[in-house]
Amino acid sequence: MSLRHRHSPTASTPPHEEEPYNIIPVHNLLADHPSLRFPEVRAAAAALCSVGNLRRPPFGQWRPHMDLLDWLALFFGFQKDNVRNQREHLVLHLANAQMRLTPPPDNIDTLDATVLRRFRKKLLKNYGSWCSYLGKKSNLWIYDNRRSGESDLRRELLYVSLYLLIWGESANLRFVPECICYIFHNMANELNRILEDYIDDNTGQPVMPSISGENAFLNYVVKPIYETIKSEVENSKNGTVPHNKWRNYDDINEYFWSRRCFEKLKWPPDVGSNFFVTVGKGKHVGKTGFVEQRSFWNLFRSFDRLWIMLVLFLQAAIIVAWEEKTYPWQALGDRSVQVKVLTIFFTWGGLRFLKSLLDVAMQFRLVSRETKMLGVRMVLKCIVAATWILVFGVFYGRIWKQRNHDRRWTKAANDRVLNFLEAVFVFILPELLAIALFILPWIRNFLETTNWRIFYILSWWFQSRSFVGRGLREGLFDNIKYSLFWILVLATKFCFSYFLQVKPMIAPTKAMLDLKNVEYEWFEFFHSNRFSAGILWIPVVLIYLMDIQIWYSIYSSFVGAAVGLFAHLGEIRNMQQLKLRFQFFASAIQFNLMPEEQLLNARGTLQSKFKDAIHRLKLRYGLGQPYRKLESNQVEANKFALIWNEIILSFREEDIISDREVELLELPQNSWNVRVIRWPCFLLCNELLLALSQARELVNDTDKRLRKKICNNEYRRCAVIEAYDSVKHLLLEIIKPNSEEHSIVTVLFQEIDHSLEIEKFTKTFKTTALPQLHSKLIKLAELLNKTVKDSNQVVNTLQALYEIAIRDLFKDRRNPKQLEDDGLAPRNPSSGLPFQNAVQLPDTSNENFYRQVRRLHTILTSRDSMQNIPINLEARRRIAFFSNSLFMNMPHAPQVEKMLAFSVLTPYYSEDVSYSKEQLRTENEDGVSTLYYLQTIYDDEWKNFMERMRREGMMKDSDIWTDKLRDLRMWASYRGQTLSRTVRGMMYYYRALKMLTFLDSASEMDIREGARELVSVRQDNLDSFNSERSPYSKSLSRASSSVSLLFKGHEYGTAIMKFTYVVACQIYGTQKAKKDPHAEEILYLMKNNEALRVAYVDEKTTGRDEKDYFSVLVKYDQQLEKEVEIYRVKLPGPLKLGEGKPENQNHAIIFTRGDAVQTIDMNQDNYFEEALKMRNLLEEYRHYYGIRKPTILGVREHIFTGSVSSLAWFMSAQETSFVTLGQRVLANPLKVRMHYGHPDVFDRFWFLTRGGISKASRVINISEDIFAGFNCTLRGGNVTHHEYIQVGKGRDVGLNQVSMFEAKVASGNGEQILSRDVYRLGHRLDFFRMLSFFYTTVGFFFNTMMVVLTVYAFLWGRLYLALSGVEESMESNSNNNKALGTILNQQFIIQLGLFTALPMIIENSLEHGFLQAIWDFLTMQLQLSSVFYTFSMGTRSHFFGRTILHGGAKYRATGRGFVVEHKSFAEIYRLFSRSHFVKAIELGLILVIYATHSPVASDTFVYIAMTITSWFLVASWVLAPFMFNPSGFDWLKTVYDFDDFMNWVWYNGSVFAKAEQSWERWWYEEQDHLKVTGNWGKLFEIILDLRFFFFQYGIVYQLGISAGNHSVAVYALSWIYVVVVSGIYVVVVYARNKYSAKEHIYYRLVQFLVIILAILVVVALLEFTEFNFVDIFTSLLAFLPTGWGLILIAQVFRSQLQSCIIWSGVVAVARLYDILFGVIVMAPVALLSWLPGFQNMQTRILFNEAFSRGLRISQIVTGKKPQS
């Protein structure tokens, strides 16, 4: 049904009738378009046309059809297409808003004033609060009295239109919302002066805007600011320059947070202002609001309250535990201990001082002439903090002075303690005030949000004044909830820390400090044991600092489970539970998905809420048998059937169920006069047989008892009645109507019916005869189902049935005469056997008849319980989730006309749109093509697909590559992560809305007729050939049974007004120009999806080097059958100034419509049954959550890539627990859910006035999504999370991609720590929300890094103790190891991944049952999930730490393909050598040295117990990439890989070689981050590298040659060795370069001399010194790390060294080290590859999921393809 049955242009319409339009032709209200039947649309358009007596613009010709937007455009110089775009935007929005008005307005044909006022208030709310923040009077001259006349309505329209026009053309300025406020403020002022007819003083003419003319707004307002941002970005050299040197989007925006923008910038913008000056050109505006400094101290600055708490508790705990009492309160009884505890206030003062110093060090760039008070405050804070330390010192000193003087605690001493406490009271006054305001959140909100100067002055000392981050407190109830949660977590943590971390350490520490005359084995610099004691404490303290994360993880899992239980998640998990509830489905769908008849004001009252709650209870627990009223002819049942069948049909289209399953699952329409609801077959299976056996058992009982027994079960009752009615109908159908036999059968059934009525059935008939009848009926149904019908056999069966009925069924037998009299026997028996000439079978084209026969046959015969229908796991999961969600709490659905409109926005760059024929056929090196892989992974879906193709006319299977190629490509694309999958998923919204619109307005007749019509359509739709196809495949041709046949035409109009889908294909224009196949595919998608629009950036070359850029929106016009361009809005310059994805979203957001926008990524999917619930979800915007309505609705995701391999399964399990349980807890009770990417729904008008749906500054906003959440929270939004609706999502599936993804996220978190958003949230949220925020964003990554650091600290500490000889002196003291054992066990728990596993287990047990969850967990362990989690922990900590230290975060495009190909060793080495391999080798080296040199290690058990976790870490980091690499342990591949690796290392190619080809190129790229780091970063790097020299220091003294000498000279001499080796290396290299080519003999001679020399030296040493042979190998352990350390330090000084001769030596040695590392990593892999059977085991581990489905993976991996 095409939308555009356009009339030929009539005379009355304006000339541009054929102008292309986007959704509704606003320019031509007489067009034939279904949306135009709404009076609201016409009313909104008419309101815009009410130009009335406004002064006409002097330039440009004024035409009669122009409206207010044209008027504004002519005055202020907006672009024509911007005007057209915003006109439709405005009309659509106002029309939709007016449709939603309840009660409807009196006059439906004019725009209602309240609609407009509400919209204006919402749209300009941010502008209003900006004005009051700056103390400026708002330029909205509107009187909010209700008597607003025509002109006031027009004025509101003008303001709204002006704002939208400014927004629609601001391009990149949309990221700087307060700048847009500034522009609007000035333009509204000029608009007011025009409206009030001011006269210009200079000219005496009416006032004119200060900018006007064609494109004036773009050229004179947008462009100057855009150019400033652009040149700042250019100065940042692609984001590599430190953030504090250039202004990003946020800095530009915050310039408009102070009144100086009015003084400096003026209007129109004064290009000479210093705002427009960028770096290096005279005086310029520096950073505003915040300086992003790269440093780890940011963690302390942003979350200082948390660290102060941890440090103070640790100090107090140590002081108390030092007394070694059993319980802390026993120690605290002692006054001395109490006074010692008071020293924590010194620490507190010190930490405050540290913080104020950090503020000065990091934020001094903010201080300028305009902001001198800020500098004053910074200095004052430092002085005050320092003073407090002195004050405490003086007071504390007086306490002890008095105490020592009196020798005990006298009253005087106690008084001095009181004096100290009085000082403390003053010191903590601010904290006490904060607590008071925390308990009364509304007071705090009031103080922060009211812009009175007095409040500003009062709070000046505590925080800078900021436009965002005010009034963030939640309501009291929420406050209590999350406070209780955190009090519990902190109480547990502190008890645990005190008793199990601090206390056990006290005894060993004292023992160590008391050790006398330790024999050091080396030259000892400090002769006290304090250093050694400190080393013992480091791992403990590190664990102490991070273990809140573990407690948070544990408690949040349980809280999340509880919240999930109360939300009724996971009540229907499988098909059995589904059967129990299915009877209530129709009512649940009616209650939740269908709008009620809305009585005025009935909604939202307490009474209606109470009624709802009662109704839900009834539905959930099946009280009051709601299904009884569905009997057969009810409209409700028919509506339910239409919806249910449409869902099943969408499953069939997606090929996740087969034709046979469709028949078992669908709800057939009522036919054959059946008296009961015809439930789907899968519910009725086996019921009839059970009823028969009951009838046999109760052979002598009364009717009543038998009926009661059978009717106990609803399905059994229905099965019996349906079978009886169907048999009756069937027999009467196949016997000729006027024959004698027909009347006999009729009489027989009348007798049975009569006996049932008078309840004498068991008296009249023998129930024992029923089984015989049953078997004959089955035979009859089978005969009728055969393709070739044999009527003789049918006759025989009918005769047999007749015999049984007459002979065996009646209890009292009748003679032939009686039978003849009763009409049960033929009148003249001589005319041959009965039924011989009376049978006439319906024609085979009567599809409906045979479909019913098949159903009857299923009911008669099915014995199994059909638990496994549908077979496909995905189909089962979806049915279970959908049915479960119907019983969860969700808002009522409004009618489609009254729902909120929404759009979906997907950014797309150049990923796959759909797979091409080549992509499907091309085989990888193992001979596996993508298609073959998909066929094996999705085995059943492939069969269903082929079945569907045959039904649609494919003759033989090979035709799939010719006639059905498009279908095949689509089938494959819908199983990858492609754009077509996403588009198909999102277009379900459109399809669902059309169906719901039909159901909303359809009358009873429509639906009943519709039901009949669909049945008849199915009959007519038969294809001509149905000879050899399966009997039940005929019914299902694609279009045949969809509800869409019933639509009346207006459905399209309503649906398209409520939903639009914009895909931002950034480079579609370029792709079209290049004839890129992607462009054709995108066009194909537009052609097939009516509501799809594509937005792209078009580049047009104008001059020689000049280009113009446009935002373009296109669609496919079904009428003209081509792509048409709708809007083309000119941009001020190239789009991408910041990060690519947010810029892409931002340019397309002006083309979205509606009140909400859902952000969907390119790797997502959606389902038809979920789309039905969208209108319920959008109603959430009307409900309060806490004290605010939501601004982002979080939606749950389902990760659909879990079945590909075990690795994908771990990833999806981890992800699933985060996107469900994790976010559920964050939203409620913790109230800190942010936005983590994709399927969240944004309140569109709220966000478009506050900076859009993501942030885009280079590098700092690299994880762009989460900043939308930060921004939302800071600006007083509210984020909720809803789990009754879900969206599909794909994740990366290979280890390399997973690690790239983790690296991207970790780097993004490293950048977030520097950002102003995190700093502000850390300070503006209350203490407990700040904790929730920290531990769920940056804190998670920081603590992951702490775990790795703990391992380091522990091992290095042990190494120090072993090599220095302290350990030996302590051997007598065994406490030490016991204490360390406790700490290490904790670390092991973490490594085992309790971190990640517990939330996973709990979420699984909630949704799939406890046993299933435990089983999954064990399976995961067997598949080495802990190896993967340990490995990914390494990835996270490496990239997170490196980003904070040095920067260098970059967007990593992760592949979205399938993982079947083997990754080469060189590639794995490139990816993981620095983040994992080198670190694992370092730790392994420490463990080896420790094993050989530690007295403790001689006791094997102790050694293993102490180091097993560390060995596990080392093994995971080395082996994981090979474990999860397909055929990672194939011997031939391993050999080939090693050759490839060596070629890569020695590659001497061109300058242009890529990192993939040349080792040297890669080596330089690996140290890129050192180029961009600051001096502190370099210093820190050098300090870290110094650790490698420690090996040499420690081991040299252990060598035999040192002969027990402990002087420092030994160490100095060892450096001679380093120098000699370097010298020899230089000589050999020199000789090689000089002689190896021409005079080869000299080169050999040099080599020979070197070898001889080395041998002589070794012999001499053995002879004349204590040197022994083992020393050679031991010294390698000492000197190899030294060399590596030197190379690392050389890399830091690369810029200085690169020009001189040393550098080539550094490169050469570094290459040798990489070869060494490669060999070390390769050795275990080679060993395992060589062992037989290991490869099979690895394949089984990697592809287990697939194995359990009986896959032929071994063929996939070895490529033995079965010959198809």
Disulfide bonds with the S-S distance in Angstrom:
none
